[in-house]
């Protein structure tokens, strides 16, 4: 199984944009599909972190690329096999 660890800067609420709304829709879809297994803020609340599982590296990369925040350059990610 492959695990995709993504992180993004937490933006102040007054800077939330349509891209955040699109990201939240994407997050909900991933949760409902059982792909996101962990999500939440870091202890310093500077980053949001989430872990996605996928059956292959290619699928993990596809999931990452489908995140609007990744496409906009707001998300950094690392793919791990575990």
N, CA, C and O atoms as a Maestro MAE file, in Angstrom:
{
 s_m_m2io_version
 :::
 2.0.0
}

f_m_ct {
 s_m_title
 :::
 protein
 m_atom[328] {
  # First column is atom index #
  i_m_mmod_type
  r_m_x_coord
  r_m_y_coord
  r_m_z_coord
  i_m_residue_number
  s_m_chain_name
  s_m_pdb_residue_name
  s_m_pdb_atom_name
  i_m_atomic_number
  :::
  1 25 0.861 -1.186 0.000 1 A "UNK " " N  " 7
  2 3 0.000 0.000 0.000 1 A "UNK " " CA " 6
  3 2 0.897 1.236 0.000 1 A "UNK " " C  " 6
  4 15 1.944 1.260 0.647 1 A "UNK " " O  " 8
  5 25 0.478 2.238 -0.719 2 A "UNK " " N  " 7
  6 3 1.196 3.518 -0.788 2 A "UNK " " CA " 6
  7 2 0.434 4.551 0.022 2 A "UNK " " C  " 6
  8 15 -0.796 4.564 0.033 2 A "UNK " " O  " 8
  9 25 1.173 5.413 0.698 3 A "UNK " " N  " 7
  10 3 0.578 6.475 1.497 3 A "UNK " " CA " 6
  11 2 1.100 7.814 1.015 3 A "UNK " " C  " 6
  12 15 2.299 7.993 0.799 3 A "UNK " " O  " 8
  13 25 0.195 8.731 0.855 4 A "UNK " " N  " 7
  14 3 0.506 10.063 0.360 4 A "UNK " " CA " 6
  15 2 0.307 11.037 1.510 4 A "UNK " " C  " 6
  16 15 -0.800 11.183 2.027 4 A "UNK " " O  " 8
  17 25 1.381 11.698 1.903 5 A "UNK " " N  " 7
  18 3 1.321 12.653 3.006 5 A "UNK " " CA " 6
  19 2 1.372 14.048 2.398 5 A "UNK " " C  " 6
  20 15 2.357 14.419 1.760 5 A "UNK " " O  " 8
  21 25 0.309 14.818 2.597 6 A "UNK " " N  " 7
  22 3 0.234 16.168 2.040 6 A "UNK " " CA " 6
  23 2 0.194 17.186 3.163 6 A "UNK " " C  " 6
  24 15 -0.326 16.908 4.244 6 A "UNK " " O  " 8
  25 25 0.738 18.355 2.909 7 A "UNK " " N  " 7
  26 3 0.639 19.428 3.884 7 A "UNK " " CA " 6
  27 2 0.400 20.739 3.139 7 A "UNK " " C  " 6
  28 15 0.824 20.905 1.995 7 A "UNK " " O  " 8
  29 25 -0.277 21.651 3.796 8 A "UNK " " N  " 7
  30 3 -0.533 22.953 3.178 8 A "UNK " " CA " 6
  31 2 -0.518 24.021 4.255 8 A "UNK " " C  " 6
  32 15 -0.879 23.744 5.399 8 A "UNK " " O  " 8
  33 25 -0.106 25.241 3.915 9 A "UNK " " N  " 7
  34 3 -0.163 26.326 4.885 9 A "UNK " " CA " 6
  35 2 -1.617 26.606 5.260 9 A "UNK " " C  " 6
  36 15 -2.499 26.579 4.401 9 A "UNK " " O  " 8
  37 25 -1.862 26.869 6.523 10 A "UNK " " N  " 7
  38 3 -3.203 27.224 6.968 10 A "UNK " " CA " 6
  39 2 -3.388 28.723 6.747 10 A "UNK " " C  " 6
  40 15 -2.665 29.545 7.312 10 A "UNK " " O  " 8
  41 25 -4.361 29.056 5.923 11 A "UNK " " N  " 7
  42 3 -4.625 30.459 5.604 11 A "UNK " " CA " 6
  43 2 -5.604 31.057 6.613 11 A "UNK " " C  " 6
  44 15 -6.515 30.364 7.066 11 A "UNK " " O  " 8
  45 25 -5.433 32.341 6.976 12 A "UNK " " N  " 7
  46 3 -6.442 32.993 7.821 12 A "UNK " " CA " 6
  47 2 -7.797 32.972 7.115 12 A "UNK " " C  " 6
  48 15 -7.871 33.020 5.888 12 A "UNK " " O  " 8
  49 25 -8.858 32.900 7.902 13 A "UNK " " N  " 7
  50 3 -10.202 32.801 7.305 13 A "UNK " " CA " 6
  51 2 -10.501 33.927 6.320 13 A "UNK " " C  " 6
  52 15 -11.198 33.705 5.330 13 A "UNK " " O  " 8
  53 25 -9.987 35.132 6.573 14 A "UNK " " N  " 7
  54 3 -10.290 36.241 5.659 14 A "UNK " " CA " 6
  55 2 -9.582 36.083 4.308 14 A "UNK " " C  " 6
  56 15 -9.845 36.854 3.385 14 A "UNK " " O  " 8
  57 25 -8.684 35.094 4.180 15 A "UNK " " N  " 7
  58 3 -8.004 34.849 2.915 15 A "UNK " " CA " 6
  59 2 -8.522 33.602 2.205 15 A "UNK " " C  " 6
  60 15 -8.004 33.224 1.155 15 A "UNK " " O  " 8
  61 25 -9.552 32.957 2.781 16 A "UNK " " N  " 7
  62 3 -10.116 31.784 2.127 16 A "UNK " " CA " 6
  63 2 -10.718 32.183 0.794 16 A "UNK " " C  " 6
  64 15 -11.343 33.237 0.670 16 A "UNK " " O  " 8
  65 25 -10.528 31.342 -0.190 17 A "UNK " " N  " 7
  66 3 -10.984 31.650 -1.546 17 A "UNK " " CA " 6
  67 2 -11.791 30.476 -2.092 17 A "UNK " " C  " 6
  68 15 -11.998 29.467 -1.418 17 A "UNK " " O  " 8
  69 25 -12.235 30.639 -3.320 18 A "UNK " " N  " 7
  70 3 -12.952 29.552 -3.981 18 A "UNK " " CA " 6
  71 2 -12.072 28.313 -4.027 18 A "UNK " " C  " 6
  72 15 -12.572 27.193 -3.921 18 A "UNK " " O  " 8
  73 25 -10.750 28.505 -4.185 19 A "UNK " " N  " 7
  74 3 -9.878 27.330 -4.241 19 A "UNK " " CA " 6
  75 2 -9.934 26.541 -2.941 19 A "UNK " " C  " 6
  76 15 -9.794 25.318 -2.961 19 A "UNK " " O  " 8
  77 25 -10.141 27.224 -1.793 20 A "UNK " " N  " 7
  78 3 -10.300 26.491 -0.536 20 A "UNK " " CA " 6
  79 2 -11.599 25.698 -0.571 20 A "UNK " " C  " 6
  80 15 -11.634 24.541 -0.155 20 A "UNK " " O  " 8
  81 25 -12.661 26.314 -1.064 21 A "UNK " " N  " 7
  82 3 -13.939 25.602 -1.168 21 A "UNK " " CA " 6
  83 2 -13.790 24.367 -2.060 21 A "UNK " " C  " 6
  84 15 -14.303 23.295 -1.736 21 A "UNK " " O  " 8
  85 25 -13.089 24.524 -3.178 22 A "UNK " " N  " 7
  86 3 -12.859 23.384 -4.074 22 A "UNK " " CA " 6
  87 2 -12.036 22.313 -3.369 22 A "UNK " " C  " 6
  88 15 -12.294 21.120 -3.525 22 A "UNK " " O  " 8
  89 25 -11.041 22.747 -2.589 23 A "UNK " " N  " 7
  90 3 -10.213 21.805 -1.837 23 A "UNK " " CA " 6
  91 2 -11.058 21.051 -0.810 23 A "UNK " " C  " 6
  92 15 -10.890 19.843 -0.642 23 A "UNK " " O  " 8
  93 25 -11.959 21.748 -0.127 24 A "UNK " " N  " 7
  94 3 -12.792 21.101 0.882 24 A "UNK " " CA " 6
  95 2 -13.749 20.084 0.247 24 A "UNK " " C  " 6
  96 15 -14.006 19.030 0.827 24 A "UNK " " O  " 8
  97 25 -14.270 20.396 -0.933 25 A "UNK " " N  " 7
  98 3 -15.107 19.437 -1.662 25 A "UNK " " CA " 6
  99 2 -14.277 18.207 -2.003 25 A "UNK " " C  " 6
  100 15 -14.729 17.075 -1.834 25 A "UNK " " O  " 8
  101 25 -13.062 18.438 -2.483 26 A "UNK " " N  " 7
  102 3 -12.158 17.336 -2.814 26 A "UNK " " CA " 6
  103 2 -11.871 16.498 -1.561 26 A "UNK " " C  " 6
  104 15 -11.912 15.269 -1.618 26 A "UNK " " O  " 8
  105 25 -11.577 17.162 -0.418 27 A "UNK " " N  " 7
  106 3 -11.309 16.445 0.838 27 A "UNK " " CA " 6
  107 2 -12.502 15.574 1.222 27 A "UNK " " C  " 6
  108 15 -12.326 14.419 1.611 27 A "UNK " " O  " 8
  109 25 -13.720 16.123 1.116 28 A "UNK " " N  " 7
  110 3 -14.919 15.361 1.474 28 A "UNK " " CA " 6
  111 2 -15.046 14.130 0.583 28 A "UNK " " C  " 6
  112 15 -15.388 13.047 1.060 28 A "UNK " " O  " 8
  113 25 -14.772 14.294 -0.708 29 A "UNK " " N  " 7
  114 3 -14.847 13.159 -1.632 29 A "UNK " " CA " 6
  115 2 -13.832 12.084 -1.253 29 A "UNK " " C  " 6
  116 15 -14.138 10.893 -1.304 29 A "UNK " " O  " 8
  117 25 -12.634 12.498 -0.876 30 A "UNK " " N  " 7
  118 3 -11.598 11.538 -0.495 30 A "UNK " " CA " 6
  119 2 -11.952 10.828 0.807 30 A "UNK " " C  " 6
  120 15 -11.711 9.629 0.947 30 A "UNK " " O  " 8
  121 25 -12.525 11.567 1.766 31 A "UNK " " N  " 7
  122 3 -12.986 10.947 3.012 31 A "UNK " " CA " 6
  123 2 -14.064 9.907 2.723 31 A "UNK " " C  " 6
  124 15 -14.004 8.786 3.227 31 A "UNK " " O  " 8
  125 25 -15.043 10.282 1.915 32 A "UNK " " N  " 7
  126 3 -16.152 9.380 1.601 32 A "UNK " " CA " 6
  127 2 -15.683 8.137 0.847 32 A "UNK " " C  " 6
  128 15 -16.272 7.065 0.988 32 A "UNK " " O  " 8
  129 25 -14.631 8.277 0.053 33 A "UNK " " N  " 7
  130 3 -14.091 7.145 -0.695 33 A "UNK " " CA " 6
  131 2 -13.169 6.280 0.172 33 A "UNK " " C  " 6
  132 15 -12.684 5.243 -0.280 33 A "UNK " " O  " 8
  133 25 -12.927 6.708 1.417 34 A "UNK " " N  " 7
  134 3 -12.070 5.949 2.315 34 A "UNK " " CA " 6
  135 2 -10.592 6.115 2.029 34 A "UNK " " C  " 6
  136 15 -9.779 5.312 2.485 34 A "UNK " " O  " 8
  137 25 -10.231 7.151 1.276 35 A "UNK " " N  " 7
  138 3 -8.826 7.356 0.938 35 A "UNK " " CA " 6
  139 2 -8.081 8.140 2.013 35 A "UNK " " C  " 6
  140 15 -6.926 7.831 2.306 35 A "UNK " " O  " 8
  141 25 -8.716 9.147 2.605 36 A "UNK " " N  " 7
  142 3 -8.059 9.928 3.650 36 A "UNK " " CA " 6
  143 2 -8.213 9.177 4.960 36 A "UNK " " C  " 6
  144 15 -9.327 8.880 5.391 36 A "UNK " " O  " 8
  145 25 -7.085 8.871 5.592 37 A "UNK " " N  " 7
  146 3 -7.137 8.132 6.854 37 A "UNK " " CA " 6
  147 2 -6.785 9.009 8.052 37 A "UNK " " C  " 6
  148 15 -7.119 8.664 9.185 37 A "UNK " " O  " 8
  149 25 -6.122 10.127 7.822 38 A "UNK " " N  " 7
  150 3 -5.783 11.066 8.890 38 A "UNK " " CA " 6
  151 2 -5.841 12.457 8.291 38 A "UNK " " C  " 6
  152 15 -5.385 12.665 7.166 38 A "UNK " " O  " 8
  153 25 -6.397 13.421 9.028 39 A "UNK " " N  " 7
  154 3 -6.324 14.812 8.583 39 A "UNK " " CA " 6
  155 2 -6.454 15.724 9.796 39 A "UNK " " C  " 6
  156 15 -7.100 15.375 10.784 39 A "UNK " " O  " 8
  157 25 -5.843 16.875 9.711 40 A "UNK " " N  " 7
  158 3 -5.926 17.838 10.800 40 A "UNK " " CA " 6
  159 2 -4.751 18.796 10.777 40 A "UNK " " C  " 6
  160 15 -3.869 18.680 9.926 40 A "UNK " " O  " 8
  161 25 -4.730 19.750 11.714 41 A "UNK " " N  " 7
  162 3 -3.653 20.732 11.751 41 A "UNK " " CA " 6
  163 2 -2.425 20.197 12.494 41 A "UNK " " C  " 6
  164 15 -2.526 19.270 13.298 41 A "UNK " " O  " 8
  165 25 -1.272 20.795 12.212 42 A "UNK " " N  " 7
  166 3 -0.084 20.505 13.003 42 A "UNK " " CA " 6
  167 2 -0.242 21.169 14.366 42 A "UNK " " C  " 6
  168 15 -1.122 22.011 14.548 42 A "UNK " " O  " 8
  169 25 0.599 20.799 15.316 43 A "UNK " " N  " 7
  170 3 0.449 21.339 16.676 43 A "UNK " " CA " 6
  171 2 0.618 22.849 16.720 43 A "UNK " " C  " 6
  172 15 0.011 23.509 17.564 43 A "UNK " " O  " 8
  173 25 1.430 23.410 15.831 44 A "UNK " " N  " 7
  174 3 1.589 24.874 15.813 44 A "UNK " " CA " 6
  175 2 0.522 25.554 14.966 44 A "UNK " " C  " 6
  176 15 0.492 26.779 14.857 44 A "UNK " " O  " 8
  177 25 -0.357 24.748 14.364 45 A "UNK " " N  " 7
  178 3 -1.466 25.230 13.537 45 A "UNK " " CA " 6
  179 2 -1.025 26.019 12.303 45 A "UNK " " C  " 6
  180 15 -1.817 26.775 11.740 45 A "UNK " " O  " 8
  181 25 0.223 25.853 11.880 46 A "UNK " " N  " 7
  182 3 0.700 26.536 10.678 46 A "UNK " " CA " 6
  183 2 0.407 25.742 9.411 46 A "UNK " " C  " 6
  184 15 0.362 26.305 8.316 46 A "UNK " " O  " 8
  185 25 0.207 24.425 9.562 47 A "UNK " " N  " 7
  186 3 -0.040 23.585 8.401 47 A "UNK " " CA " 6
  187 2 -1.188 22.634 8.664 47 A "UNK " " C  " 6
  188 15 -1.383 22.164 9.785 47 A "UNK " " O  " 8
  189 25 -1.941 22.360 7.618 48 A "UNK " " N  " 7
  190 3 -2.909 21.273 7.636 48 A "UNK " " CA " 6
  191 2 -2.228 20.061 7.014 48 A "UNK " " C  " 6
  192 15 -1.536 20.184 6.003 48 A "UNK " " O  " 8
  193 25 -2.419 18.915 7.603 49 A "UNK " " N  " 7
  194 3 -1.760 17.700 7.129 49 A "UNK " " CA " 6
  195 2 -2.817 16.628 6.909 49 A "UNK " " C  " 6
  196 15 -3.758 16.515 7.694 49 A "UNK " " O  " 8
  197 25 -2.672 15.843 5.853 50 A "UNK " " N  " 7
  198 3 -3.556 14.712 5.666 50 A "UNK " " CA " 6
  199 2 -2.810 13.577 5.003 50 A "UNK " " C  " 6
  200 15 -1.865 13.795 4.245 50 A "UNK " " O  " 8
  201 25 -3.241 12.365 5.293 51 A "UNK " " N  " 7
  202 3 -2.611 11.159 4.777 51 A "UNK " " CA " 6
  203 2 -3.647 10.405 3.950 51 A "UNK " " C  " 6
  204 15 -4.754 10.129 4.413 51 A "UNK " " O  " 8
  205 25 -3.268 10.081 2.727 52 A "UNK " " N  " 7
  206 3 -4.141 9.357 1.805 52 A "UNK " " CA " 6
  207 2 -3.489 8.027 1.481 52 A "UNK " " C  " 6
  208 15 -2.282 7.966 1.251 52 A "UNK " " O  " 8
  209 25 -4.280 6.956 1.460 53 A "UNK " " N  " 7
  210 3 -3.735 5.660 1.055 53 A "UNK " " CA " 6
  211 2 -4.200 5.334 -0.361 53 A "UNK " " C  " 6
  212 15 -5.302 5.696 -0.774 53 A "UNK " " O  " 8
  213 25 -3.335 4.644 -1.088 54 A "UNK " " N  " 7
  214 3 -3.638 4.275 -2.469 54 A "UNK " " CA " 6
  215 2 -2.974 2.931 -2.766 54 A "UNK " " C  " 6
  216 15 -1.952 2.604 -2.163 54 A "UNK " " O  " 8
  217 25 -3.536 2.155 -3.680 55 A "UNK " " N  " 7
  218 3 -2.983 0.833 -3.976 55 A "UNK " " CA " 6
  219 2 -1.681 0.859 -4.778 55 A "UNK " " C  " 6
  220 15 -0.972 -0.146 -4.831 55 A "UNK " " O  " 8
  221 25 -1.359 1.996 -5.404 56 A "UNK " " N  " 7
  222 3 -0.130 2.078 -6.202 56 A "UNK " " CA " 6
  223 2 0.430 3.499 -6.140 56 A "UNK " " C  " 6
  224 15 -0.273 4.449 -5.794 56 A "UNK " " O  " 8
  225 25 1.696 3.617 -6.481 57 A "UNK " " N  " 7
  226 3 2.318 4.944 -6.525 57 A "UNK " " CA " 6
  227 2 1.610 5.820 -7.568 57 A "UNK " " C  " 6
  228 15 1.369 7.004 -7.336 57 A "UNK " " O  " 8
  229 25 1.284 5.225 -8.708 58 A "UNK " " N  " 7
  230 3 0.615 5.988 -9.766 58 A "UNK " " CA " 6
  231 2 -0.721 6.545 -9.281 58 A "UNK " " C  " 6
  232 15 -1.067 7.691 -9.566 58 A "UNK " " O  " 8
  233 25 -1.468 5.720 -8.543 59 A "UNK " " N  " 7
  234 3 -2.759 6.179 -8.012 59 A "UNK " " CA " 6
  235 2 -2.546 7.279 -6.975 59 A "UNK " " C  " 6
  236 15 -3.302 8.251 -6.941 59 A "UNK " " O  " 8
  237 25 -1.528 7.136 -6.133 60 A "UNK " " N  " 7
  238 3 -1.223 8.184 -5.144 60 A "UNK " " CA " 6
  239 2 -0.896 9.497 -5.848 60 A "UNK " " C  " 6
  240 15 -1.364 10.558 -5.435 60 A "UNK " " O  " 8
  241 25 -0.100 9.430 -6.904 61 A "UNK " " N  " 7
  242 3 0.239 10.639 -7.661 61 A "UNK " " CA " 6
  243 2 -1.002 11.236 -8.328 61 A "UNK " " C  " 6
  244 15 -1.156 12.456 -8.380 61 A "UNK " " O  " 8
  245 25 -1.886 10.372 -8.839 62 A "UNK " " N  " 7
  246 3 -3.119 10.868 -9.469 62 A "UNK " " CA " 6
  247 2 -4.003 11.571 -8.451 62 A "UNK " " C  " 6
  248 15 -4.569 12.627 -8.736 62 A "UNK " " O  " 8
  249 25 -4.122 10.984 -7.265 63 A "UNK " " N  " 7
  250 3 -4.928 11.605 -6.207 63 A "UNK " " CA " 6
  251 2 -4.343 12.963 -5.839 63 A "UNK " " C  " 6
  252 15 -5.080 13.940 -5.708 63 A "UNK " " O  " 8
  253 25 -3.035 13.030 -5.673 64 A "UNK " " N  " 7
  254 3 -2.386 14.305 -5.332 64 A "UNK " " CA " 6
  255 2 -2.641 15.354 -6.402 64 A "UNK " " C  " 6
  256 15 -2.954 16.504 -6.096 64 A "UNK " " O  " 8
  257 25 -2.506 14.950 -7.654 65 A "UNK " " N  " 7
  258 3 -2.694 15.898 -8.754 65 A "UNK " " CA " 6
  259 2 -4.134 16.387 -8.854 65 A "UNK " " C  " 6
  260 15 -4.383 17.469 -9.385 65 A "UNK " " O  " 8
  261 25 -5.088 15.597 -8.347 66 A "UNK " " N  " 7
  262 3 -6.496 16.001 -8.433 66 A "UNK " " CA " 6
  263 2 -6.891 16.996 -7.349 66 A "UNK " " C  " 6
  264 15 -7.978 17.570 -7.412 66 A "UNK " " O  " 8
  265 25 -6.023 17.214 -6.350 67 A "UNK " " N  " 7
  266 3 -6.317 18.186 -5.284 67 A "UNK " " CA " 6
  267 2 -6.151 19.596 -5.826 67 A "UNK " " C  " 6
  268 15 -5.069 19.929 -6.309 67 A "UNK " " O  " 8
  269 25 -7.189 20.448 -5.766 68 A "UNK " " N  " 7
  270 3 -7.064 21.820 -6.269 68 A "UNK " " CA " 6
  271 2 -5.923 22.589 -5.604 68 A "UNK " " C  " 6
  272 15 -5.299 23.433 -6.247 68 A "UNK " " O  " 8
  273 25 -5.641 22.316 -4.343 69 A "UNK " " N  " 7
  274 3 -4.534 23.006 -3.674 69 A "UNK " " CA " 6
  275 2 -3.192 22.568 -4.237 69 A "UNK " " C  " 6
  276 15 -2.277 23.383 -4.351 69 A "UNK " " O  " 8
  277 25 -3.059 21.298 -4.589 70 A "UNK " " N  " 7
  278 3 -1.818 20.827 -5.201 70 A "UNK " " CA " 6
  279 2 -1.647 21.490 -6.569 70 A "UNK " " C  " 6
  280 15 -0.563 21.966 -6.905 70 A "UNK " " O  " 8
  281 25 -2.716 21.515 -7.345 71 A "UNK " " N  " 7
  282 3 -2.655 22.133 -8.674 71 A "UNK " " CA " 6
  283 2 -2.291 23.610 -8.594 71 A "UNK " " C  " 6
  284 15 -1.622 24.134 -9.484 71 A "UNK " " O  " 8
  285 25 -2.730 24.287 -7.524 72 A "UNK " " N  " 7
  286 3 -2.447 25.712 -7.361 72 A "UNK " " CA " 6
  287 2 -1.079 25.960 -6.719 72 A "UNK " " C  " 6
  288 15 -0.660 27.108 -6.567 72 A "UNK " " O  " 8
  289 25 -0.381 24.878 -6.343 73 A "UNK " " N  " 7
  290 3 0.931 25.032 -5.726 73 A "UNK " " CA " 6
  291 2 0.886 25.297 -4.232 73 A "UNK " " C  " 6
  292 15 1.910 25.654 -3.649 73 A "UNK " " O  " 8
  293 25 -0.281 25.134 -3.586 74 A "UNK " " N  " 7
  294 3 -0.411 25.379 -2.153 74 A "UNK " " CA " 6
  295 2 -0.029 24.170 -1.317 74 A "UNK " " C  " 6
  296 15 0.158 24.299 -0.107 74 A "UNK " " O  " 8
  297 25 0.092 23.006 -1.927 75 A "UNK " " N  " 7
  298 3 0.316 21.781 -1.175 75 A "UNK " " CA " 6
  299 2 1.623 21.133 -1.573 75 A "UNK " " C  " 6
  300 15 1.908 20.969 -2.759 75 A "UNK " " O  " 8
  301 25 2.413 20.766 -0.589 76 A "UNK " " N  " 7
  302 3 3.598 19.960 -0.829 76 A "UNK " " CA " 6
  303 2 3.233 18.537 -0.410 76 A "UNK " " C  " 6
  304 15 2.442 18.346 0.514 76 A "UNK " " O  " 8
  305 25 3.802 17.548 -1.078 77 A "UNK " " N  " 7
  306 3 3.463 16.193 -0.661 77 A "UNK " " CA " 6
  307 2 4.659 15.266 -0.804 77 A "UNK " " C  " 6
  308 15 5.595 15.531 -1.559 77 A "UNK " " O  " 8
  309 25 4.599 14.180 -0.061 78 A "UNK " " N  " 7
  310 3 5.614 13.133 -0.115 78 A "UNK " " CA " 6
  311 2 4.867 11.812 -0.214 78 A "UNK " " C  " 6
  312 15 3.871 11.608 0.479 78 A "UNK " " O  " 8
  313 25 5.335 10.925 -1.060 79 A "UNK " " N  " 7
  314 3 4.704 9.624 -1.238 79 A "UNK " " CA " 6
  315 2 5.602 8.561 -0.602 79 A "UNK " " C  " 6
  316 15 6.797 8.488 -0.892 79 A "UNK " " O  " 8
  317 25 5.012 7.742 0.264 80 A "UNK " " N  " 7
  318 3 5.754 6.703 0.978 80 A "UNK " " CA " 6
  319 2 5.104 5.356 0.743 80 A "UNK " " C  " 6
  320 15 3.879 5.260 0.678 80 A "UNK " " O  " 8
  321 25 5.904 4.322 0.617 81 A "UNK " " N  " 7
  322 3 5.339 2.965 0.569 81 A "UNK " " CA " 6
  323 2 5.506 2.358 1.952 81 A "UNK " " C  " 6
  324 15 6.583 2.402 2.547 81 A "UNK " " O  " 8
  325 25 4.408 1.787 2.451 82 A "UNK " " N  " 7
  326 3 4.460 1.235 3.801 82 A "UNK " " CA " 6
  327 2 3.789 -0.097 3.835 82 A "UNK " " C  " 6
  328 15 3.726 -0.730 4.889 82 A "UNK " " O  " 8
  :::
 }
 m_bond[327] {
  # First column is bond index #
  i_m_from
  i_m_to
  i_m_order
  :::
  1 1 2 1
  2 2 3 1
  3 3 4 2
  4 3 5 1
  5 5 6 1
  6 6 7 1
  7 7 8 2
  8 7 9 1
  9 9 10 1
  10 10 11 1
  11 11 12 2
  12 11 13 1
  13 13 14 1
  14 14 15 1
  15 15 16 2
  16 15 17 1
  17 17 18 1
  18 18 19 1
  19 19 20 2
  20 19 21 1
  21 21 22 1
  22 22 23 1
  23 23 24 2
  24 23 25 1
  25 25 26 1
  26 26 27 1
  27 27 28 2
  28 27 29 1
  29 29 30 1
  30 30 31 1
  31 31 32 2
  32 31 33 1
  33 33 34 1
  34 34 35 1
  35 35 36 2
  36 35 37 1
  37 37 38 1
  38 38 39 1
  39 39 40 2
  40 39 41 1
  41 41 42 1
  42 42 43 1
  43 43 44 2
  44 43 45 1
  45 45 46 1
  46 46 47 1
  47 47 48 2
  48 47 49 1
  49 49 50 1
  50 50 51 1
  51 51 52 2
  52 51 53 1
  53 53 54 1
  54 54 55 1
  55 55 56 2
  56 55 57 1
  57 57 58 1
  58 58 59 1
  59 59 60 2
  60 59 61 1
  61 61 62 1
  62 62 63 1
  63 63 64 2
  64 63 65 1
  65 65 66 1
  66 66 67 1
  67 67 68 2
  68 67 69 1
  69 69 70 1
  70 70 71 1
  71 71 72 2
  72 71 73 1
  73 73 74 1
  74 74 75 1
  75 75 76 2
  76 75 77 1
  77 77 78 1
  78 78 79 1
  79 79 80 2
  80 79 81 1
  81 81 82 1
  82 82 83 1
  83 83 84 2
  84 83 85 1
  85 85 86 1
  86 86 87 1
  87 87 88 2
  88 87 89 1
  89 89 90 1
  90 90 91 1
  91 91 92 2
  92 91 93 1
  93 93 94 1
  94 94 95 1
  95 95 96 2
  96 95 97 1
  97 97 98 1
  98 98 99 1
  99 99 100 2
  100 99 101 1
  101 101 102 1
  102 102 103 1
  103 103 104 2
  104 103 105 1
  105 105 106 1
  106 106 107 1
  107 107 108 2
  108 107 109 1
  109 109 110 1
  110 110 111 1
  111 111 112 2
  112 111 113 1
  113 113 114 1
  114 114 115 1
  115 115 116 2
  116 115 117 1
  117 117 118 1
  118 118 119 1
  119 119 120 2
  120 119 121 1
  121 121 122 1
  122 122 123 1
  123 123 124 2
  124 123 125 1
  125 125 126 1
  126 126 127 1
  127 127 128 2
  128 127 129 1
  129 129 130 1
  130 130 131 1
  131 131 132 2
  132 131 133 1
  133 133 134 1
  134 134 135 1
  135 135 136 2
  136 135 137 1
  137 137 138 1
  138 138 139 1
  139 139 140 2
  140 139 141 1
  141 141 142 1
  142 142 143 1
  143 143 144 2
  144 143 145 1
  145 145 146 1
  146 146 147 1
  147 147 148 2
  148 147 149 1
  149 149 150 1
  150 150 151 1
  151 151 152 2
  152 151 153 1
  153 153 154 1
  154 154 155 1
  155 155 156 2
  156 155 157 1
  157 157 158 1
  158 158 159 1
  159 159 160 2
  160 159 161 1
  161 161 162 1
  162 162 163 1
  163 163 164 2
  164 163 165 1
  165 165 166 1
  166 166 167 1
  167 167 168 2
  168 167 169 1
  169 169 170 1
  170 170 171 1
  171 171 172 2
  172 171 173 1
  173 173 174 1
  174 174 175 1
  175 175 176 2
  176 175 177 1
  177 177 178 1
  178 178 179 1
  179 179 180 2
  180 179 181 1
  181 181 182 1
  182 182 183 1
  183 183 184 2
  184 183 185 1
  185 185 186 1
  186 186 187 1
  187 187 188 2
  188 187 189 1
  189 189 190 1
  190 190 191 1
  191 191 192 2
  192 191 193 1
  193 193 194 1
  194 194 195 1
  195 195 196 2
  196 195 197 1
  197 197 198 1
  198 198 199 1
  199 199 200 2
  200 199 201 1
  201 201 202 1
  202 202 203 1
  203 203 204 2
  204 203 205 1
  205 205 206 1
  206 206 207 1
  207 207 208 2
  208 207 209 1
  209 209 210 1
  210 210 211 1
  211 211 212 2
  212 211 213 1
  213 213 214 1
  214 214 215 1
  215 215 216 2
  216 215 217 1
  217 217 218 1
  218 218 219 1
  219 219 220 2
  220 219 221 1
  221 221 222 1
  222 222 223 1
  223 223 224 2
  224 223 225 1
  225 225 226 1
  226 226 227 1
  227 227 228 2
  228 227 229 1
  229 229 230 1
  230 230 231 1
  231 231 232 2
  232 231 233 1
  233 233 234 1
  234 234 235 1
  235 235 236 2
  236 235 237 1
  237 237 238 1
  238 238 239 1
  239 239 240 2
  240 239 241 1
  241 241 242 1
  242 242 243 1
  243 243 244 2
  244 243 245 1
  245 245 246 1
  246 246 247 1
  247 247 248 2
  248 247 249 1
  249 249 250 1
  250 250 251 1
  251 251 252 2
  252 251 253 1
  253 253 254 1
  254 254 255 1
  255 255 256 2
  256 255 257 1
  257 257 258 1
  258 258 259 1
  259 259 260 2
  260 259 261 1
  261 261 262 1
  262 262 263 1
  263 263 264 2
  264 263 265 1
  265 265 266 1
  266 266 267 1
  267 267 268 2
  268 267 269 1
  269 269 270 1
  270 270 271 1
  271 271 272 2
  272 271 273 1
  273 273 274 1
  274 274 275 1
  275 275 276 2
  276 275 277 1
  277 277 278 1
  278 278 279 1
  279 279 280 2
  280 279 281 1
  281 281 282 1
  282 282 283 1
  283 283 284 2
  284 283 285 1
  285 285 286 1
  286 286 287 1
  287 287 288 2
  288 287 289 1
  289 289 290 1
  290 290 291 1
  291 291 292 2
  292 291 293 1
  293 293 294 1
  294 294 295 1
  295 295 296 2
  296 295 297 1
  297 297 298 1
  298 298 299 1
  299 299 300 2
  300 299 301 1
  301 301 302 1
  302 302 303 1
  303 303 304 2
  304 303 305 1
  305 305 306 1
  306 306 307 1
  307 307 308 2
  308 307 309 1
  309 309 310 1
  310 310 311 1
  311 311 312 2
  312 311 313 1
  313 313 314 1
  314 314 315 1
  315 315 316 2
  316 315 317 1
  317 317 318 1
  318 318 319 1
  319 319 320 2
  320 319 321 1
  321 321 322 1
  322 322 323 1
  323 323 324 2
  324 323 325 1
  325 325 326 1
  326 326 327 1
  327 327 328 2
  :::
 }
}
